[in-house]
C-alpha cells in the first residue's frame, strides 16, 4: 500500500497517479472527500493510525515544509520508506543515522525544484563533469493576470519565503548568499517572451553534494512582478512582527490566497545549463492539462515523486539511508527509468 500525506493540489495529484496501479490511502487533517474510488481518505495525522505504521508501506509526503522534519524523523524511526516533495529548512542529511539504524529510506526534495532539477543536475554532473550548473525554473500563468501577473499554484507561505529568504549558491567551493530581490536579470525565452529571473534558495541537497561545481538556481517571473514584490517586502508586508494581534505577513498571505489562487491555466519552465569542457542544456516548458484539469505545477511536482515512489515499490531503488534526488541522476539506469516514467505520465523531457 502507498500512503500519501496531505491532499492539497500536489498531494491529490500524487494520490491520483499512484492509485492507477497501487492501493492508495491518503491521510489529511481536513475532512475531505474524493470521487476516485481507488483512493481511501483518512482524517487525522499518520500517527493516529498505528496499524499503518505497522505495515510495510511506502509513504509519499506532500506536507508543508515547516512541519515535515519532525514527522519524517519519527517515521524513519519506524523504518519507513519515504519520498518527500516538501522543501524544509533543515538539512535532511542530519537524519542519516536514524534512517540507517532503522533501515529506513528517505528521498527528500523529490518534486520539481528542488527535485527534478536535482535529478537532471546529478546526471549532467556525473556524465559531463561540468564546472558550472545553472538552474532556471518557474511557474507562471499562461496569460498575464494583473496586478502581479502571477497565480499561486502551490504553498503561499513557501512562495513568500522565495522573496524573503537569502538565496544560497555555490561559488568556488563555498556557499554564498544573495538577496533575491537585489539580483534581478532580464531575458527572453522562445514561445514565452520577455521575463525576469531572480536567485532563489532552492538548491536543496545540492548544497551538500555538488560543492566542487559552481551552481545556482534562478526563478522566472513576468517583467514588473519583482519590482512590486520588492516594494511589498521593503514596506514590511512580509514581516512576522505582530501588529494588533496579526502580523503583516499573515494578512498578506490571506490577501495573496484570495487574489492570486485562481483557477487559470499555468505553465512551468524547466531549464538547466551545464558548462565545462563541453556544454549541455535542457529546455522544457510544460502546460496546464486541460483534459484532466491538473495544473502544470502539480504535474511537474507530483510526477517526479510518483516516478521515484514506483521505483521504490518495485524494488528498483532498494537502498536505505538518505538518498537525495541527484544521486538518482548519478545512476544512469535509474535516471533513464525516471525519464521514461515521466514521459509515460506526459512530461516529454528529452535528455541524452
C-alpha contacts under 8 A as a table, 3 or more apart, distances in Angstrom:
res1	aa1	res2	aa2	distance
1	X	22	X	6.46
1	X	23	X	4.94
1	X	24	X	5.85
1	X	25	X	7.40
1	X	56	X	7.80
1	X	57	X	5.36
1	X	58	X	6.71
2	X	18	X	7.70
2	X	22	X	6.78
2	X	23	X	6.18
2	X	24	X	4.83
2	X	25	X	6.26
2	X	57	X	5.74
2	X	58	X	4.95
2	X	59	X	5.91
2	X	60	X	7.46
3	X	24	X	5.90
3	X	25	X	4.85
3	X	26	X	5.72
3	X	27	X	7.32
3	X	57	X	6.81
3	X	58	X	6.19
3	X	59	X	4.75
3	X	60	X	6.22
4	X	7	X	7.65
4	X	11	X	6.74
4	X	14	X	7.51
4	X	15	X	6.33
4	X	24	X	7.37
4	X	25	X	6.22
4	X	26	X	4.71
4	X	27	X	6.32
4	X	59	X	5.85
4	X	60	X	4.83
4	X	61	X	5.82
4	X	62	X	7.21
5	X	11	X	7.03
5	X	26	X	5.93
5	X	27	X	5.11
5	X	28	X	6.26
5	X	46	X	7.57
5	X	59	X	7.36
5	X	60	X	6.29
5	X	61	X	4.72
5	X	62	X	5.63
5	X	63	X	6.27
6	X	11	X	5.33
6	X	12	X	7.69
6	X	26	X	6.88
6	X	27	X	6.07
6	X	28	X	4.92
6	X	29	X	7.81
6	X	61	X	6.81
6	X	62	X	5.23
6	X	63	X	5.43
7	X	10	X	7.08
7	X	11	X	4.37
7	X	12	X	4.76
7	X	15	X	7.97
7	X	26	X	6.88
7	X	27	X	7.44
7	X	28	X	6.09
7	X	62	X	7.54
8	X	11	X	5.14
8	X	12	X	5.70
8	X	62	X	7.94
9	X	12	X	5.56
9	X	13	X	6.47
9	X	153	X	7.77
9	X	154	X	7.23
9	X	298	X	6.42
10	X	13	X	5.26
10	X	14	X	6.27
10	X	62	X	6.67
10	X	154	X	7.69
10	X	298	X	5.11
10	X	301	X	6.89
10	X	302	X	5.88
11	X	14	X	5.04
11	X	15	X	6.12
11	X	61	X	7.69
11	X	62	X	5.33
11	X	302	X	7.40
12	X	15	X	5.10
12	X	16	X	6.03
13	X	16	X	5.10
13	X	17	X	6.14
13	X	294	X	7.63
13	X	298	X	6.58
13	X	299	X	7.37
13	X	302	X	6.18
14	X	17	X	5.28
14	X	18	X	6.19
14	X	302	X	5.15
14	X	303	X	7.03
14	X	305	X	7.51
14	X	306	X	6.22
15	X	18	X	5.25
15	X	19	X	5.89
15	X	24	X	6.61
15	X	25	X	7.75
15	X	26	X	7.11
15	X	39	X	7.13
16	X	19	X	5.29
16	X	20	X	6.91
16	X	36	X	7.60
16	X	39	X	7.46
17	X	20	X	5.81
17	X	303	X	7.87
17	X	306	X	7.14
18	X	21	X	5.99
18	X	22	X	5.85
18	X	23	X	7.94
18	X	24	X	6.80
18	X	306	X	6.56
18	X	310	X	7.92
19	X	22	X	5.04
19	X	23	X	5.94
19	X	24	X	5.34
19	X	38	X	5.82
19	X	39	X	6.35
20	X	38	X	7.66
23	X	38	X	7.08
23	X	39	X	7.38
24	X	38	X	6.94
24	X	39	X	5.32
24	X	40	X	6.44
25	X	39	X	5.72
25	X	40	X	4.63
25	X	41	X	5.80
25	X	42	X	7.38
26	X	39	X	7.03
26	X	40	X	6.04
26	X	41	X	4.68
26	X	42	X	6.09
27	X	41	X	5.91
27	X	42	X	4.83
27	X	43	X	5.83
27	X	44	X	6.32
27	X	45	X	6.34
27	X	46	X	6.41
28	X	31	X	7.49
28	X	32	X	7.74
28	X	41	X	7.53
28	X	42	X	6.50
28	X	43	X	5.24
28	X	44	X	5.57
28	X	45	X	6.45
29	X	43	X	5.25
29	X	44	X	4.41
29	X	45	X	6.26
30	X	43	X	6.09
30	X	44	X	7.29
31	X	43	X	5.75
32	X	41	X	7.20
32	X	43	X	7.54
33	X	41	X	7.10
34	X	37	X	7.40
34	X	39	X	7.40
34	X	41	X	7.79
36	X	39	X	5.75
37	X	40	X	7.41
44	X	48	X	6.46
45	X	48	X	5.46
45	X	49	X	7.56
46	X	49	X	5.60
46	X	50	X	7.75
46	X	52	X	7.69
46	X	53	X	7.81
47	X	50	X	6.08
47	X	53	X	7.50
49	X	52	X	5.63
49	X	53	X	6.93
50	X	53	X	4.96
50	X	54	X	6.28
51	X	54	X	5.12
51	X	55	X	6.63
52	X	55	X	5.19
52	X	57	X	7.41
53	X	56	X	7.70
53	X	57	X	7.73
53	X	78	X	7.06
56	X	80	X	7.38
57	X	80	X	7.06
57	X	81	X	7.25
58	X	80	X	6.91
58	X	81	X	5.27
58	X	82	X	6.16
58	X	83	X	7.97
58	X	309	X	7.38
58	X	312	X	7.87
58	X	313	X	6.97
59	X	80	X	7.30
59	X	81	X	6.16
59	X	82	X	4.74
59	X	83	X	6.30
60	X	82	X	5.70
60	X	83	X	4.72
60	X	84	X	5.72
60	X	85	X	7.84
60	X	305	X	7.61
60	X	309	X	7.33
61	X	82	X	7.15
61	X	83	X	6.23
61	X	84	X	4.66
61	X	85	X	6.32
61	X	86	X	7.24
62	X	84	X	6.40
62	X	85	X	5.61
62	X	86	X	5.94
63	X	67	X	7.17
63	X	68	X	6.30
63	X	85	X	7.91
63	X	86	X	6.21
64	X	67	X	5.92
64	X	68	X	6.40
64	X	86	X	6.03
64	X	87	X	7.72
64	X	155	X	7.54
65	X	68	X	5.11
65	X	69	X	7.49
65	X	86	X	4.95
65	X	87	X	4.98
65	X	88	X	4.30
65	X	89	X	7.44
66	X	69	X	7.45
66	X	88	X	6.05
66	X	89	X	7.57
67	X	70	X	6.57
67	X	71	X	6.95
68	X	71	X	5.31
68	X	72	X	5.93
68	X	86	X	7.25
68	X	88	X	6.80
69	X	72	X	5.23
69	X	73	X	6.12
69	X	88	X	7.00
69	X	90	X	7.02
69	X	92	X	7.99
70	X	73	X	5.20
70	X	74	X	6.30
71	X	74	X	5.22
71	X	75	X	6.21
72	X	75	X	5.04
72	X	76	X	6.10
72	X	82	X	7.81
73	X	76	X	5.18
73	X	77	X	6.45
73	X	95	X	6.65
73	X	98	X	7.36
74	X	77	X	5.17
74	X	78	X	6.88
75	X	78	X	5.16
75	X	79	X	6.74
75	X	80	X	5.79
76	X	79	X	4.86
76	X	80	X	5.23
76	X	81	X	7.48
76	X	98	X	6.46
76	X	99	X	5.41
76	X	102	X	6.79
76	X	104	X	5.39
76	X	105	X	7.30
76	X	106	X	7.68
77	X	80	X	7.51
77	X	98	X	6.18
77	X	99	X	6.92
77	X	102	X	5.82
77	X	104	X	7.55
78	X	102	X	6.72
78	X	104	X	7.54
79	X	99	X	6.96
79	X	102	X	4.81
79	X	103	X	5.34
79	X	104	X	4.11
79	X	105	X	7.47
80	X	103	X	7.82
80	X	104	X	4.95
80	X	105	X	6.42
81	X	104	X	5.47
81	X	105	X	4.43
81	X	106	X	6.01
82	X	104	X	7.95
82	X	105	X	5.95
82	X	106	X	4.83
82	X	107	X	6.24
83	X	106	X	6.00
83	X	107	X	4.80
83	X	108	X	6.24
83	X	110	X	6.50
83	X	305	X	6.66
83	X	308	X	7.50
83	X	309	X	6.56
84	X	106	X	7.60
84	X	107	X	6.15
84	X	108	X	4.97
84	X	109	X	6.01
84	X	110	X	5.58
84	X	111	X	7.58
84	X	305	X	7.40
85	X	108	X	6.65
85	X	109	X	5.15
85	X	110	X	4.69
85	X	111	X	4.64
85	X	115	X	7.52
85	X	301	X	7.21
85	X	302	X	7.80
85	X	305	X	6.78
86	X	108	X	7.56
86	X	109	X	6.18
86	X	110	X	7.74
86	X	111	X	7.58
87	X	109	X	6.08
87	X	114	X	7.65
87	X	204	X	7.55
88	X	91	X	7.87
91	X	94	X	5.89
91	X	205	X	7.59
92	X	95	X	5.64
92	X	96	X	7.61
92	X	108	X	6.92
92	X	205	X	7.65
92	X	322	X	7.40
93	X	96	X	5.26
93	X	322	X	6.42
94	X	97	X	7.38
95	X	98	X	5.57
95	X	99	X	6.16
95	X	322	X	7.28
96	X	99	X	5.20
96	X	100	X	6.14
96	X	321	X	5.66
96	X	322	X	5.72
97	X	100	X	5.22
97	X	101	X	5.92
97	X	321	X	7.72
98	X	101	X	5.19
98	X	102	X	6.19
98	X	104	X	7.91
99	X	102	X	5.44
99	X	103	X	5.76
99	X	104	X	4.61
99	X	105	X	6.20
99	X	106	X	7.34
99	X	320	X	6.98
99	X	321	X	4.91
99	X	322	X	7.00
100	X	103	X	4.92
100	X	104	X	6.22
100	X	105	X	7.97
100	X	320	X	6.27
100	X	321	X	5.01
101	X	104	X	7.79
103	X	320	X	5.65
103	X	321	X	7.01
104	X	320	X	5.44
104	X	321	X	6.01
105	X	319	X	6.85
105	X	320	X	4.54
105	X	321	X	4.90
105	X	322	X	6.06
105	X	323	X	7.31
106	X	320	X	7.60
106	X	321	X	6.24
106	X	322	X	4.92
106	X	323	X	6.13
107	X	110	X	6.41
107	X	322	X	6.10
107	X	323	X	5.01
107	X	324	X	5.45
107	X	325	X	6.60
108	X	322	X	7.71
108	X	323	X	7.33
108	X	324	X	5.84
108	X	325	X	7.14
109	X	113	X	7.70
109	X	114	X	5.38
109	X	115	X	4.98
109	X	204	X	6.69
109	X	205	X	7.60
109	X	324	X	7.18
109	X	325	X	6.93
110	X	114	X	6.87
110	X	115	X	4.24
110	X	116	X	6.98
110	X	301	X	7.79
110	X	304	X	6.60
110	X	305	X	5.31
110	X	308	X	7.92
110	X	324	X	7.95
110	X	325	X	6.24
111	X	114	X	6.19
111	X	115	X	4.31
111	X	116	X	6.16
111	X	300	X	7.08
111	X	301	X	4.19
111	X	302	X	6.15
111	X	303	X	7.63
111	X	304	X	5.75
111	X	305	X	5.58
112	X	115	X	4.72
112	X	116	X	4.90
112	X	117	X	6.45
112	X	297	X	7.99
112	X	300	X	5.32
112	X	301	X	4.35
112	X	302	X	7.75
112	X	304	X	7.06
113	X	116	X	6.22
113	X	117	X	5.45
113	X	118	X	7.43
113	X	137	X	7.37
113	X	202	X	6.50
113	X	203	X	7.68
113	X	301	X	7.78
114	X	117	X	5.72
114	X	118	X	6.00
114	X	202	X	5.73
114	X	203	X	5.96
114	X	204	X	6.01
115	X	118	X	5.10
115	X	119	X	6.33
115	X	301	X	7.82
115	X	304	X	7.30
115	X	325	X	6.07
116	X	119	X	4.99
116	X	120	X	6.25
116	X	304	X	6.31
116	X	325	X	7.50
117	X	120	X	5.45
117	X	121	X	6.02
117	X	135	X	7.11
117	X	270	X	7.69
117	X	272	X	7.50
118	X	121	X	4.94
118	X	122	X	5.95
118	X	203	X	7.55
118	X	206	X	6.89
118	X	325	X	5.76
118	X	326	X	4.77
118	X	329	X	7.71
119	X	122	X	5.17
119	X	123	X	6.35
119	X	325	X	5.11
119	X	326	X	4.26
119	X	327	X	7.18
119	X	328	X	6.12
119	X	329	X	4.59
119	X	330	X	7.98
119	X	335	X	7.52
120	X	123	X	4.98
120	X	124	X	6.17
120	X	272	X	7.89
120	X	326	X	7.09
120	X	329	X	5.98
121	X	124	X	5.12
121	X	125	X	5.96
121	X	133	X	7.12
121	X	272	X	7.40
121	X	274	X	7.99
121	X	326	X	6.55
121	X	329	X	7.26
122	X	125	X	5.01
122	X	126	X	6.13
122	X	325	X	7.85
122	X	326	X	4.27
122	X	327	X	6.36
122	X	328	X	7.40
122	X	329	X	4.58
122	X	330	X	5.41
123	X	126	X	5.30
123	X	127	X	6.01
123	X	326	X	7.19
123	X	329	X	4.24
123	X	330	X	5.22
123	X	331	X	7.63
123	X	332	X	7.17
123	X	335	X	7.35
124	X	127	X	5.28
124	X	128	X	5.45
124	X	129	X	7.08
124	X	130	X	7.35
124	X	274	X	6.71
124	X	280	X	7.67
124	X	329	X	7.94
125	X	128	X	5.74
125	X	129	X	5.02
125	X	130	X	5.92
125	X	274	X	7.88
125	X	330	X	7.74
126	X	129	X	5.87
126	X	329	X	7.83
126	X	330	X	5.62
128	X	276	X	7.98
128	X	277	X	7.99
128	X	278	X	7.10
129	X	276	X	7.08
129	X	277	X	7.79
130	X	133	X	6.97
130	X	213	X	7.16
130	X	274	X	5.76
130	X	275	X	5.13
130	X	276	X	4.38
130	X	277	X	6.85
130	X	278	X	7.43
130	X	279	X	7.86
131	X	212	X	7.72
131	X	213	X	5.07
131	X	214	X	6.25
131	X	274	X	7.62
131	X	275	X	6.10
131	X	276	X	4.94
132	X	213	X	5.40
132	X	214	X	4.55
132	X	215	X	5.70
132	X	274	X	5.80
132	X	275	X	5.39
132	X	276	X	6.65
133	X	213	X	7.07
133	X	214	X	6.30
133	X	215	X	4.81
133	X	216	X	6.92
133	X	272	X	7.06
133	X	273	X	5.68
133	X	274	X	4.52
133	X	275	X	6.58
134	X	215	X	5.78
134	X	216	X	5.52
134	X	217	X	6.23
134	X	272	X	5.62
134	X	273	X	5.05
134	X	274	X	6.46
135	X	215	X	7.68
135	X	216	X	6.11
135	X	217	X	4.49
135	X	218	X	6.21
135	X	271	X	6.07
135	X	272	X	4.64
135	X	273	X	6.63
136	X	217	X	5.74
136	X	218	X	4.89
136	X	219	X	5.63
136	X	220	X	7.16
136	X	269	X	7.49
136	X	270	X	6.33
136	X	271	X	4.99
136	X	272	X	6.12
137	X	217	X	7.76
137	X	218	X	6.56
137	X	219	X	4.94
137	X	220	X	6.12
137	X	268	X	7.15
137	X	269	X	4.90
137	X	270	X	4.84
137	X	271	X	6.06
138	X	219	X	4.96
138	X	220	X	4.95
138	X	221	X	7.13
138	X	268	X	5.62
138	X	269	X	5.28
138	X	270	X	7.27
139	X	153	X	7.87
139	X	220	X	7.51
139	X	266	X	6.96
139	X	267	X	5.72
139	X	268	X	4.38
139	X	269	X	6.48
139	X	296	X	7.83
139	X	297	X	6.33
140	X	150	X	6.02
140	X	151	X	6.80
140	X	220	X	7.97
140	X	221	X	6.86
140	X	222	X	7.85
140	X	266	X	5.60
140	X	267	X	5.44
140	X	268	X	6.40
141	X	144	X	6.11
141	X	145	X	7.30
141	X	149	X	7.27
141	X	150	X	5.85
141	X	151	X	5.93
141	X	264	X	6.87
141	X	265	X	6.06
141	X	266	X	4.17
141	X	267	X	6.13
142	X	264	X	7.91
142	X	265	X	5.66
142	X	266	X	4.70
142	X	267	X	5.65
142	X	287	X	7.96
143	X	149	X	7.98
143	X	265	X	7.81
143	X	266	X	7.89
144	X	149	X	4.60
144	X	150	X	6.85
144	X	222	X	7.69
145	X	148	X	6.78
145	X	149	X	4.34
145	X	150	X	6.23
145	X	151	X	7.72
146	X	149	X	4.87
146	X	150	X	7.59
148	X	224	X	7.87
148	X	225	X	5.40
148	X	228	X	7.35
149	X	222	X	6.55
149	X	225	X	6.54
150	X	221	X	7.86
150	X	222	X	7.91
150	X	225	X	7.81
150	X	260	X	6.79
151	X	260	X	4.71
151	X	261	X	5.74
151	X	262	X	6.19
151	X	264	X	7.73
152	X	155	X	7.52
152	X	156	X	6.86
152	X	256	X	7.93
152	X	257	X	7.38
152	X	260	X	5.48
152	X	261	X	4.91
152	X	262	X	7.19
153	X	261	X	6.79
153	X	295	X	7.33
153	X	297	X	6.35
153	X	298	X	7.63
154	X	158	X	7.90
154	X	159	X	7.63
154	X	297	X	7.49
155	X	158	X	5.27
155	X	159	X	6.32
156	X	159	X	5.01
156	X	160	X	6.48
156	X	253	X	6.35
156	X	256	X	7.40
156	X	257	X	6.96
157	X	160	X	5.30
157	X	161	X	6.29
157	X	253	X	6.81
158	X	161	X	4.95
158	X	162	X	6.58
159	X	162	X	5.36
159	X	163	X	7.22
160	X	163	X	5.36
160	X	164	X	6.43
160	X	238	X	7.37
161	X	164	X	5.05
161	X	165	X	5.40
162	X	165	X	5.78
162	X	180	X	7.66
162	X	200	X	5.85
162	X	201	X	6.81
163	X	180	X	6.17
163	X	181	X	6.73
163	X	200	X	7.68
163	X	229	X	7.64
163	X	230	X	7.97
163	X	233	X	7.82
164	X	180	X	7.34
164	X	233	X	7.44
164	X	238	X	7.75
165	X	179	X	7.74
165	X	180	X	7.51
165	X	200	X	7.80
165	X	201	X	6.86
166	X	177	X	5.71
166	X	178	X	5.53
166	X	179	X	5.23
166	X	180	X	6.25
166	X	200	X	7.37
166	X	201	X	6.50
167	X	177	X	5.24
167	X	178	X	5.05
167	X	179	X	6.37
167	X	180	X	5.98
167	X	199	X	5.88
167	X	200	X	4.66
167	X	201	X	3.99
167	X	202	X	7.56
168	X	175	X	6.31
168	X	176	X	5.57
168	X	177	X	4.48
168	X	178	X	6.55
168	X	200	X	7.30
168	X	201	X	5.25
168	X	202	X	7.86
168	X	203	X	7.58
168	X	207	X	7.98
168	X	216	X	7.62
169	X	175	X	5.61
169	X	176	X	5.39
169	X	177	X	6.25
169	X	178	X	7.81
169	X	201	X	7.66
169	X	203	X	7.61
169	X	207	X	7.45
169	X	214	X	7.71
169	X	215	X	6.00
169	X	216	X	4.88
169	X	217	X	7.48
170	X	173	X	6.10
170	X	174	X	5.43
170	X	175	X	4.63
170	X	176	X	6.10
170	X	207	X	6.98
170	X	211	X	6.60
170	X	213	X	7.10
170	X	214	X	5.11
170	X	215	X	5.17
170	X	216	X	6.55
171	X	174	X	5.41
171	X	175	X	6.53
171	X	176	X	6.92
171	X	213	X	7.34
171	X	214	X	4.67
171	X	215	X	6.80
172	X	212	X	7.31
172	X	213	X	7.35
172	X	214	X	6.24
173	X	211	X	5.28
173	X	212	X	5.29
173	X	213	X	6.80
173	X	214	X	7.09
174	X	211	X	7.20
175	X	207	X	7.35
178	X	182	X	7.86
178	X	183	X	7.49
178	X	199	X	7.27
179	X	182	X	5.45
179	X	183	X	6.75
179	X	199	X	7.81
180	X	183	X	5.84
180	X	184	X	7.54
180	X	198	X	5.71
180	X	199	X	5.06
180	X	200	X	6.07
181	X	184	X	6.30
181	X	198	X	6.57
181	X	199	X	7.89
181	X	226	X	7.00
181	X	230	X	6.21
183	X	198	X	5.94
183	X	199	X	6.83
184	X	196	X	6.57
184	X	197	X	5.69
184	X	198	X	4.82
184	X	199	X	7.64
184	X	226	X	7.98
185	X	196	X	5.48
185	X	197	X	5.30
185	X	198	X	6.55
186	X	194	X	7.33
186	X	195	X	5.93
186	X	196	X	4.44
186	X	197	X	6.45
186	X	223	X	7.98
187	X	194	X	5.85
187	X	195	X	5.40
187	X	196	X	6.04
187	X	197	X	7.66
188	X	192	X	7.52
188	X	193	X	5.09
188	X	194	X	4.32
188	X	195	X	5.83
189	X	192	X	5.48
189	X	193	X	5.20
189	X	194	X	6.57
189	X	195	X	7.37
190	X	193	X	6.19
194	X	222	X	7.07
194	X	223	X	6.92
195	X	220	X	6.37
195	X	221	X	5.77
195	X	222	X	4.80
195	X	223	X	5.39
196	X	220	X	5.62
196	X	221	X	5.30
196	X	222	X	5.97
196	X	223	X	5.51
196	X	226	X	7.93
197	X	218	X	5.77
197	X	219	X	5.16
197	X	220	X	4.35
197	X	221	X	6.08
198	X	218	X	5.09
198	X	219	X	5.54
198	X	220	X	6.85
199	X	216	X	7.37
199	X	217	X	5.79
199	X	218	X	4.21
199	X	219	X	6.42
200	X	217	X	5.96
200	X	218	X	5.65
200	X	219	X	6.61
201	X	204	X	7.64
201	X	217	X	7.34
202	X	217	X	6.52
203	X	206	X	5.36
203	X	207	X	6.16
203	X	216	X	7.13
203	X	217	X	6.57
204	X	207	X	6.19
205	X	208	X	5.50
205	X	209	X	6.38
205	X	324	X	6.36
206	X	209	X	5.02
206	X	210	X	5.47
206	X	211	X	7.57
206	X	326	X	7.38
207	X	210	X	6.39
207	X	211	X	6.36
208	X	211	X	6.19
210	X	213	X	5.83
211	X	214	X	7.45
220	X	269	X	7.96
221	X	225	X	6.50
221	X	226	X	7.28
222	X	225	X	5.97
223	X	226	X	7.31
224	X	227	X	5.36
224	X	228	X	6.59
225	X	228	X	5.38
225	X	229	X	6.31
226	X	229	X	4.89
226	X	230	X	5.95
227	X	230	X	5.13
227	X	231	X	6.37
228	X	231	X	5.13
228	X	232	X	6.47
229	X	232	X	5.07
229	X	233	X	6.17
230	X	233	X	4.99
230	X	234	X	5.96
231	X	234	X	5.17
231	X	235	X	6.09
232	X	235	X	5.18
232	X	236	X	6.43
232	X	237	X	5.26
232	X	238	X	7.13
233	X	236	X	5.15
233	X	237	X	5.62
233	X	238	X	5.64
233	X	239	X	7.85
234	X	237	X	7.58
236	X	239	X	4.95
236	X	248	X	7.01
237	X	248	X	4.97
237	X	249	X	5.64
237	X	252	X	6.40
238	X	248	X	5.89
238	X	249	X	4.15
238	X	250	X	7.93
238	X	252	X	6.88
239	X	247	X	6.55
239	X	248	X	5.61
239	X	249	X	5.24
240	X	247	X	5.12
240	X	248	X	6.51
240	X	249	X	5.68
240	X	250	X	7.54
241	X	247	X	5.28
241	X	248	X	7.21
242	X	245	X	5.65
242	X	246	X	5.05
242	X	247	X	4.12
242	X	248	X	7.22
243	X	246	X	5.37
243	X	247	X	5.56
243	X	248	X	7.29
246	X	250	X	6.51
246	X	251	X	7.15
247	X	250	X	5.27
247	X	251	X	6.61
248	X	251	X	5.19
248	X	252	X	6.03
249	X	252	X	4.91
249	X	253	X	5.98
250	X	253	X	5.19
250	X	254	X	6.40
251	X	254	X	5.18
251	X	255	X	6.23
252	X	255	X	4.99
252	X	256	X	5.98
253	X	256	X	5.05
253	X	257	X	6.14
254	X	257	X	5.13
254	X	258	X	6.23
255	X	258	X	5.13
255	X	259	X	6.00
256	X	259	X	5.20
256	X	260	X	5.24
256	X	261	X	7.19
257	X	260	X	5.47
257	X	261	X	5.12
258	X	261	X	6.20
259	X	262	X	7.32
265	X	287	X	7.58
265	X	288	X	5.35
265	X	295	X	6.92
266	X	287	X	6.08
266	X	288	X	5.31
266	X	295	X	6.27
266	X	296	X	5.99
266	X	297	X	7.55
267	X	285	X	6.80
267	X	286	X	5.52
267	X	287	X	4.39
267	X	288	X	6.08
267	X	295	X	7.84
267	X	296	X	5.50
267	X	297	X	7.23
268	X	285	X	5.62
268	X	286	X	5.13
268	X	287	X	6.50
268	X	296	X	5.95
268	X	297	X	6.22
268	X	300	X	7.48
269	X	283	X	7.65
269	X	284	X	6.10
269	X	285	X	4.69
269	X	286	X	6.62
270	X	282	X	7.59
270	X	283	X	5.82
270	X	284	X	5.11
270	X	285	X	6.15
271	X	281	X	7.25
271	X	282	X	5.43
271	X	283	X	4.42
271	X	284	X	6.34
272	X	281	X	5.60
272	X	282	X	5.37
272	X	283	X	6.79
273	X	279	X	7.41
273	X	280	X	5.83
273	X	281	X	4.38
273	X	282	X	6.67
274	X	279	X	5.68
274	X	280	X	5.11
274	X	281	X	6.23
275	X	278	X	5.97
275	X	279	X	4.50
275	X	280	X	6.52
276	X	279	X	6.26
282	X	350	X	7.74
282	X	351	X	6.88
284	X	349	X	6.57
286	X	296	X	6.03
286	X	300	X	7.79
286	X	347	X	7.21
287	X	295	X	7.51
287	X	296	X	5.15
288	X	293	X	7.40
288	X	294	X	6.18
288	X	295	X	4.76
288	X	296	X	4.56
289	X	292	X	5.69
289	X	293	X	5.49
289	X	294	X	5.10
289	X	295	X	6.22
289	X	296	X	6.73
290	X	293	X	4.96
290	X	294	X	6.99
294	X	298	X	6.54
294	X	299	X	6.87
295	X	298	X	5.21
295	X	299	X	6.39
296	X	299	X	4.97
296	X	300	X	6.04
297	X	300	X	5.17
297	X	301	X	6.07
298	X	301	X	5.19
298	X	302	X	5.63
298	X	303	X	7.94
299	X	302	X	5.32
299	X	303	X	5.56
300	X	303	X	5.92
300	X	304	X	6.92
300	X	347	X	7.84
301	X	304	X	6.26
301	X	305	X	6.90
302	X	305	X	5.27
302	X	306	X	6.16
303	X	306	X	5.06
303	X	307	X	6.01
303	X	342	X	6.46
303	X	345	X	7.06
304	X	307	X	5.06
304	X	308	X	6.25
304	X	338	X	7.41
304	X	342	X	6.82
305	X	308	X	5.23
305	X	309	X	6.10
306	X	309	X	4.85
306	X	310	X	6.01
307	X	310	X	5.23
307	X	311	X	6.46
307	X	338	X	5.85
307	X	341	X	5.93
307	X	342	X	6.82
308	X	311	X	5.18
308	X	312	X	6.32
308	X	338	X	6.89
309	X	312	X	5.05
309	X	313	X	6.10
310	X	313	X	5.03
310	X	314	X	6.11
311	X	314	X	5.12
311	X	315	X	6.09
311	X	316	X	4.96
311	X	317	X	5.63
312	X	315	X	4.98
312	X	316	X	5.87
312	X	317	X	4.75
312	X	318	X	6.33
313	X	316	X	7.67
314	X	317	X	7.65
315	X	318	X	5.14
316	X	334	X	7.72
317	X	334	X	7.95
320	X	323	X	7.76
323	X	327	X	6.41
323	X	328	X	7.73
324	X	327	X	5.65
324	X	328	X	7.35
325	X	328	X	5.24
325	X	329	X	6.84
326	X	329	X	4.90
326	X	330	X	6.40
327	X	330	X	4.88
327	X	331	X	6.74
328	X	331	X	5.38
328	X	332	X	7.84
328	X	334	X	6.11
328	X	335	X	5.96
329	X	332	X	6.37
329	X	334	X	7.18
329	X	335	X	5.06
330	X	335	X	7.46
331	X	334	X	5.43
331	X	335	X	5.99
332	X	335	X	4.90
332	X	336	X	6.12
333	X	336	X	5.32
333	X	337	X	6.36
334	X	337	X	5.06
334	X	338	X	6.24
335	X	338	X	5.18
335	X	339	X	6.30
336	X	339	X	5.10
336	X	340	X	6.05
337	X	340	X	5.04
337	X	341	X	6.16
338	X	341	X	5.11
338	X	342	X	6.19
339	X	342	X	5.05
339	X	343	X	6.28
339	X	349	X	7.09
339	X	350	X	7.96
340	X	343	X	5.14
340	X	344	X	6.34
341	X	344	X	4.98
341	X	345	X	6.30
342	X	345	X	5.01
342	X	346	X	6.29
342	X	347	X	5.15
342	X	348	X	6.97
342	X	349	X	7.66
343	X	346	X	4.99
343	X	347	X	4.79
343	X	348	X	4.74
343	X	349	X	6.82
344	X	347	X	7.36
